[in-house]
Amino acid sequence: MSGSKAGAALAALREDLSGDVFAPGDEGYDGARVVFNAMVDRRPAVIAQCASEADVVTAVRFARELDLPVAVRGGGHSVSGSALGDGALVVDLRRLNEVTVHPAARAVRVGGGATMSHLDRACQPYELATTGGRVSTTGVGGFVLGGGSGWLDRKCGLAVDNLLGVDLVTADGEQVTATAEDRPELFWALHGGGGNFGVATSITLRLHALPQMSVAFLLYLPEHGPEVLRTYRDLIEAGPAEASGAVVYLTGPPEDFVPPPLVGQLLAGAILTYAGPEDEMRKLAQPLLAIPHEVELVVPTPYADLQCMFDDPPGMRNYWSAEYLTGAPDAFVDVFCALGTEMPWPTASQHLVFPQGGAIADGPADWPVPYRDAPWGVHPFGVWADPADDDRVRDWVTDVRRAVRPWSTGAVYLNFTGDEGGDRVVAGLGSENMRRLGEVKRTYDPDNVFRFNHNITPL
């Protein structure tokens, strides 16, 4: 961004914005462009750290005046680094993190820059919750608008199933609100279409009563992995929607509850979450507890604390993907567990299979979330520190996808993927939905200003 017009516009933006503005060469610019995935190193033209909805309008209009594309930063947690764009204006929403709970209405209004921790901590005193991501650092806005899968989705539905309204700044700087009654076509598109249609300055979500939450976290030697997964599969498929979690291969973490000889070693694990009391959880977990295990952690825990138990370490390199499955037969179990023993370790990577079903399968069939009807999902989650490991971790993630494809439905949750090409975007939104989404994109962003995402092309 150069020239007298650009310089004058930038000076005006610095004057008009109540938040901070950073351009290349400014002190603080490099810190402002750091995102969760350490592999992402992009240089925006301008970063506007907005402190109000009016700031967002000002920033978007500035971008349009200079013909800059716009990237939107909420939590900055996407593996693709969609919060940044080379040569773009970044609308940084992190200061818009206010959460207002309406307990009588069982609803919550969440600022566009709030993280799961902001949301969960605000709702916890009221014993209310809604489906959130499985870690506390995820941004609520991008998570929800991308579909939203978490520990509570079998009981409460996907995050988008609980979406009541979105306040949006469109590509032309207009402030609009989308609900089931007001701009219903835009509201439909926001149920999975992500940040393609504008900057979500706030969203409103339905809340559910959650007086108690429990979790069982068991670690096993890897040779027990197939028995653990078969047992977990049978337990979930016969169990209540309150039960969720995952089976995971991981490197033994340096936690107090992990015996020192197991730290840094490859282990198999079972995570069983339960939206209810510990005694019910323990009964449900008995088949898993009967398998010889090295670590046993079965505790009641506030939901907001559970959300922090598996937080991803910051400053790491990340490469993830996912496949959604028609089922988890024994043949799949054998393949999945063999892939687990091939997982690159010691790293912070994880090899997960998790259940769907329950309220996910029972939710509205119309939203553009075609993975809803898959009973299981596989999530190879590559996380590592050393750039020398880049190829081996990425190759492993690709190998996992290829190996489980015989059981794949073909659909995918896009929040679990990076840039995997246009065909995967179609797989994540549904081929039958793409024309309709493209029409909404044409209405609200005909110039594709918001393109640093799983992009929908304007028709």
Secondary structure, DSSP 8 states (H G I E B T S, - for coil): --SHHHHHHHHHHHHH-SSEEE-TTSTTHHHHT--S-TT-----SEEEE-SSHHHHHHHHHHHHHTT--EEEESS---TT-TT--TT-EEEE-TT---EEEETTTTEEEEETT-BHHHHHHHHGGGTEE----SSTTSBHHHHHHT----TTHHHH--GGGGEEEEEEE-TTS-EEEE-SSSSHHHHHHTTT-GGGS-EEEEEEEE-EE-S--EEEEEEE-GGGHHHHHHHHHHHHHHS-TTEEEEEEEEE----TTS-GGGTTSEEEEEEEEESS-HHHHHHHHHHHHTS--SEEEEEE--HHHHHHHT---TT-EEEE--EEES---HHHHHHHHHHHHTS--SSS-EEEEEE--THHHHS-TTSS-GGGG-SEEEEEEEEES-GGGHHHHHHHHHHHHHHHGGGB-S---GGG-----HHHHHHHH-GGGHHHHHHHHHHH-TT----SSS-----
